[in-house]
Structures are given as structure tokens and as C-alpha cells.
């Protein structure tokens, strides 16, 4: 059994911990979080002893608390905390993105190699039955050699406005550009599936809609005060209909009265008008890529879907393979007239990320405890390259130039 120290018991940290809690190969023994509610959760839900709960980072890192560090804090904290963990001899499970700085990504990879430790990056889409099955079908030659790859990350407007307009990832400077924060998943899938390096890319995108000039006349700053009660972006009515979408502390009472009170707080960004927030990340972006061997690939990201769903279509020399991650069905059509489907829904366990979070937690726990290395596991040295595609895409978007990512990290 391996012991785990959790650094950041928020949404993502909580998801992984919920699976680790039921896995006999690992045990959560220590938690660092600045939130008193998170530490209460660690104590009540995961049975962590009071002496092993920390709100002060400096105190926590005075000594090694466990075998493995799970780091699931905000993006710009990853580098500092991962480097401290490696210096103390931890193996690390690191929530994506590795860092919003390419130089910091490389330094983490170099430090892990020098320390002889593993940094496993949480590219949870690799672990989904959907993409794992696609990867196997490609390796078996189901559609021949890959010629072109289409990936669409259709972000539901509710998720987009919660996370990228009002939420923690609304600012590129405070966290990361959305093409890294949200779409490093998709760029990793493209790179992983194709298995070759990107020769050049270009990207276009902007924040075009969630801006002050699109606010209705006389719209209030806080949605609870707004006259536009039927606005689909109205926080009060959206979260009363979908309280599970609201980012709230552990133990929060999701009664109507309490939700309205929560959204009425002047300092609470989740109650603000989407057109009057201080967000700056793109609400639409495309990336066009040329890989070795002449393989082309495109990525589309936008925040205007009714519900979040990813669509993947891969063209090969013998056929085409396509499907929607959320529907869980892969269709293969070959040029000799054959057509068949792979339904992976029975293989999905856990509701988050189409089973990817559950499978990631199980596979990583098994590997760290001395077991097999599953095909989805991504070490930091591999993740840095797919991250490089995101950094290159953002550079292209901002400069209007073609970018040549190159072979080297």
C-alpha cells in the first residue's frame, strides 16, 4: 500500500480522493489546503488525523508526509509545490496543466528525472473506455494509417460561464489560457493517437461574446438584482435549476434560500453578470496542425454548446472512425463497405469524465503500488510535449504567425 498526501482538496482533488478512498492499494494520510471547509472534509470524509491536516504550505513541506503527493491546486501553484515535493522524495500525481509556463514544465520534467521520481499527469481522457478503445483500434490497423484527425471540444455554456467567465479559470494571467487549461486534454489525445510530432501549427480565437458591450440595456452587475429574469445566463435561475453546477464549499446547504444568499454576496464572482465579469480567456478557438508524415489535424473549442461533449473523427487509408465521448459509441466504416460499432458504455465506471477519473485513479494506484503500467498513464516528460502544442497555439493566436513546435522539449 502507498500513502498519499493531498495538496489541494478542491473539486479535482476531491474527485480523485473519492476513488482513492475505496482503493486498498492507497491510503490518504495527510492534506494541505487553505480552506477550513476542505480540511473539515478531509477529517470527516477521509479520516485524516488532525495532526496531519495543514493550512500552511511552509509547515506542510518541512518534512515528507507520505509516499506520493497528489497536487490538485490552481495552475500557477503547480511548479512551486511539485518542485518542493520532488525535493522531499515524493512521487507526484499532478493535475493538468503541468504549469502555465513552458519553462516550468521543462524544469519539472528535468527535476523528476534527476530525482529518479515519477510525475504522473492527470490526462484523464486517456483512461476513458472511449479513447482507450479508439487507441487500440488504431494500433490494430482498423482504418489503416491515420491521414487526418478532427477533434471538437464543445464546452457547454453552463460549464463555460461557471469555470471560464465567473470561475477560477477566467483569467489567463491568474491561471492559464483556455487552450492549455481546458484543451490540453484534446491536444494530448491528438498527439497520443497520432503518435508523431507536430511540424507546424496555426491558431485563431478570441473572447467575442462574453463582453460588456453585449450586456442587455440596464442589466445589473449581480444577477439576483437583474430585471432580465429569463436570461439563460442569469446565475440565480441557472443554479436554482442546476444546483450541482455551483462551486460551493464542503457541506454547503443547497436550499433555494441559501443559494440566493450565496449569489447575493458582492464578493462572490459566481453571482455576477457574464457580460460584466473580469474574464479574458477565449470563448472560441481553432488549432490547425501538420504532423510528421503529412498527417493533418484540427481542434475546435468553443463555449456555446447546450451541454459539453467531445466529438472525434479520424480518417485513415482504409476507413474512418468516429464517435462522441459522452455517447460512448465508436463507429468504424471501412472502404470495402463494412461498418461496425463499439459500445463502451458498459465499461464506464464513475460519472466524471466518462469514466476517465475512476480509471485514472485505479490505474495510477495500481502502478504506484508496484503493478502494471496501463497504456493511459502519461509521465510528465510525455505531457510536456502535448503542453507545448497548447503554448504554441496560444502564441499563434496572439501573434497571427505559424508556429513550429519542433522535436525537442
Secondary structure, 3 states (H helix, E strand, C coil): CEEEEEECCCHHHHHHHHHHCCCCCEEEEEEECCCHHHHHHHHHHHCCCHHHEECCHHHHCCCCCCCEEEECCCHHHHHHHHHHHHHCCCEEEECCCCCCCHHHHHHHHHHHHHHCCCEEECCHHHHCHHHHHHHHHHHCCCCCCEEEEEEEEEEEHHHHHHHHHCCCCCCCCCCCCHHHHCCHHHHHHHHHHHCCCEEEEEEEEECCCCCHHHCCCCCCCEHHHCCCCCCCCCHHHHHHHCHHHCCCCCCCCCCHHHHHHHHHCCCCHHHECCCCCCCCCCCEEEEEEEEHHHCEEEEEEEEEECCCEEEEEEEECCEEEEEECCCCEEEEEECCCCEEEEECHHHCCCCHHHHHHHHHHHHHHHHHCCCCCCCCCEEHHHHHHHHHHHHHHHHHHHHCCCECCCCCC
